[in-house]
Amino acid sequence: MASYSDVQKAVRVEKFRIWFAWTSGGIIWLMITSATKNIAIVSVITQVLLVVLGLLFTIAAVTMTNRLNRKAEAARREVLGDL
């Protein structure tokens, strides 16, 4: 059985990876949107995609973070013997 400290470290690393990927993807989308701002229809399409996919990816990142928090809480309860 993994100790609570090990679980906490793993959860922290996974949260960092999730939010780093989210931030990196957002920066890439902003660069793409900025690069296409002078092309009429492509600019509109990239802006719409930025908003829609940004919302979807944000929801996914928050959901994954919440699941990791529940996993860490369950590990804490198991280690401390709380029911």
N, C-alpha and C positions, 0 to 999 in steps of 0.2 A: 504494500500500500504506500502510495506517495504521501509525503508529509504535506501539511498545509502550506508551508513555505514554498515547496516545489510547485504546488498548484498555483499559488499566487504569482510566482515568477513567470510561469508558463502563460497564465491569463494576461499578465501585464505585457508580455512580449506579443501575444496574439492581438491584443487591443492596439498596440503600437502599429503592428503590421496592417491591421484593418484601416486605421485612420491615416496612416502614411499612404496607403494605396488610394484611399479616397481623395486625399489632398493632391497627390500626384496626378490622378486622373482629372481632377478639376482644373489644375494648372494646364495640363495638356489641352483640355477642351477650350479653355480661355484663349490659349495661343492659336488654336485652330479657328476659333470664332474671330479673333482679331485679324488673323491672316486673310480671312475671306470677307472682311467687312466692305470691301469695294466691289464685290461681285453680287449683284442685286439678289437673285433668287437663292443662291448658295448661302449668302449671309443670313437670310431669313430661316432657311432650313437648319443651318448650324445653330442659330440662336434658339430655335424651338427644341432641337435635340438637346442642347445644353440644359435648358430648363427641365424638360421631361426626364432625361436620363439622370440629371443631377438629383432630382427628387427621388427617383427610384433607387439610385445608388446610396443616397442618404438614408432612406428607409431601410435598405439592406444592411448598411453599416450599423445603424442603431439597433436593429434586430439582432445582429450577430454579437454586438457588445452586451446587450441585455442577456442573451443566452450564456455568454461567458460569465457574467456577473452571477447568474443563477447557479452555474457550475461551481464557481468559487464559494458561494454561500453554502452549497450542499457539502463541499469538501470541508469547510469550516465546521459545519454542524457535525460531520462524521468524526473529525479529529477531536472536537471538544465534547462530543457525546450529547449534544443538544438534540432534542426531538422536535 
